[in-house]
Amino acid sequence: MRSFPRSVARLSLCSLAAAALAGPAAAEPERPTPDVAAVARWDVGARVGGWGYRREGDAQPVDGWRAGRMNGVGVFGSRALTPRLFVELGLDLYATDTTVLASPSTDVAADRSSGLVSAAIGARMPLTRWLRGFVQVGGGVEATRVSVPYGDTRVRDSRVFPDGFIGAGLDLKLARATYIGASFRMLVMGTFTYDRQRLDMSAGWVTTPTPDEVFDATPGLAAQGQFFLRHEL
């Protein structure tokens, strides 16, 4: 009977040792979930697009947004903060579209070129396995140079404007990490208004007018469409 407690003790020690050895092996190694892996993802892309300012008093849904028409290209990069939220930085170059004037009889053939630096925060929403939608809000700075004809010469000026926008779009998955897409933005940004009669040589100016006399800079509402190609790193 004296051997019984010893047998129990030995059995208990063996059970504890087996549990200690089996414990680490039985534990599942921690693996990052797909959502956690997506947080650290960067992407880069390129885009093309154009915008037009709304002509005050013009109720037409399309032609009413063709004043001061500009086209351009840009590059951008974004960083995922969560599986849905992301931040984006962009650099775009735009120039006047001289092929179309909203109202040729009254519009001044202004020549304008702009560089825009922008930052935005947005959210992506999966619609299908290969299609996602997104919304954005952001702002930035536009450095612009503009000139208008005055007789045989031109009047020139340079300005720096702040701008802001809200937007929405879709991106379509082409390959494992490559997307194409389109977006639409509404912007509030600087615009110029011109008095064609004042720019007419018969208006009474003896010398070429100064930029301050010609350019009237005000905030304007613009509609912008863009197409882009984006690749995840």
Beta strands, then each sheet from edge to edge (+ up, - down):
strand 1: 42-53
strand 2: 67-80
strand 3: 85-96
strand 4: 111-126
strand 5: 131-150
strand 6: 153-173
strand 7: 178-193
strand 8: 216-232
sheet 1: 1+ 2- 3+ 4- 5+ 6- 7+ 8- 1+
end
